């Protein structure tokens, strides 16, 4: 079921970090890698492929680079609100 795969993808901390990095700006794999600590470039690429296969993120090619962005068919305002809520919740830091 697609909805199960979607929420399962959101249940992974690494994928959430990638999605968070894409909320405000489209980025290349390298830019995403630089914005997330503790992950290898290959790990970021692997997770982006997973998210892309689920159509959660999509990309456009610019030369040899892929520019990733969140798929507009989803309402990312809810996820953005969740990030803001838990960032301000001192019990979750």
C-alpha positions in Angstrom: 0.0 0.0 0.0 1.4 3.4 -1.0 0.3 5.1 2.2 2.1 2.5 4.4 5.3 3.0 2.4 4.9 6.8 2.7 4.6 6.8 6.5 7.2 4.1 6.8 9.6 6.4 4.9 8.9 9.2 7.4 9.6 6.9 10.3 13.4 6.9 9.5 15.5 9.6 11.2 17.9 9.9 8.2 15.1 10.3 5.7 13.4 12.9 7.9 16.7 14.9 8.0 16.9 14.8 4.2 13.3 15.9 3.9 13.8 18.7 6.4 16.8 19.9 4.4 14.6 20.2 1.3 11.7 22.0 2.9 12.9 25.5 2.0 15.3 24.9 -0.9 16.0 22.5 -3.7 19.5 20.9 -3.3 22.0 18.6 -4.9 23.1 15.4 -3.2 26.3 17.2 -2.1 24.4 20.1 -0.6 22.1 17.7 1.3 25.2 15.8 2.5 26.8 18.9 3.8 23.7 19.9 5.7 23.4 16.6 7.5 26.1 15.5 10.0 27.3 12.0 10.4 26.2 10.5 7.1 28.3 9.5 4.2 27.6 10.7 0.7 26.7 7.2 -0.4 24.2 6.9 2.5 22.5 10.2 1.5 22.4 9.0 -2.2 20.9 5.7 -1.1 18.2 7.4 0.9 17.4 9.8 -1.8 17.0 6.9 -4.2 14.6 5.3 -1.8 12.6 8.5 -1.4 12.7 9.1 -5.2 11.4 5.6 -5.8 8.4 6.4 -3.6 7.9 9.8 -5.4 8.3 11.6 -2.1 11.2 13.5 -3.6 11.7 14.2 -7.3 14.6 15.6 -9.1 15.5 17.5 -12.3 18.8 17.0 -14.0 21.1 20.0 -14.5 24.1 18.7 -16.5 25.4 15.8 -14.6 23.8 16.9 -11.3 20.4 16.0 -9.9 18.6 18.8 -8.1 16.2 17.3 -5.6 13.0 18.8 -4.2 9.9 17.7 -2.3 7.1 16.4 -4.5 4.4 19.0 -4.7 1.7 16.4 -4.6 2.1 16.1 -0.8 1.2 18.7 1.8 4.6 19.4 3.4 3.2 22.1 5.7 2.2 19.4 8.2 5.7 18.0 8.3 7.1 21.5 8.6 4.8 22.2 11.5 5.9 19.0 13.2 9.6 20.0 12.9 8.8 23.4 14.4 6.8 21.9 17.2 9.4 19.4 18.3 12.2 21.8 17.9 10.6 24.1 20.4 9.6 21.2 22.8 12.5 21.1 25.3 11.6 17.6 26.4 12.6 16.2 22.9 16.0 17.8 22.7 
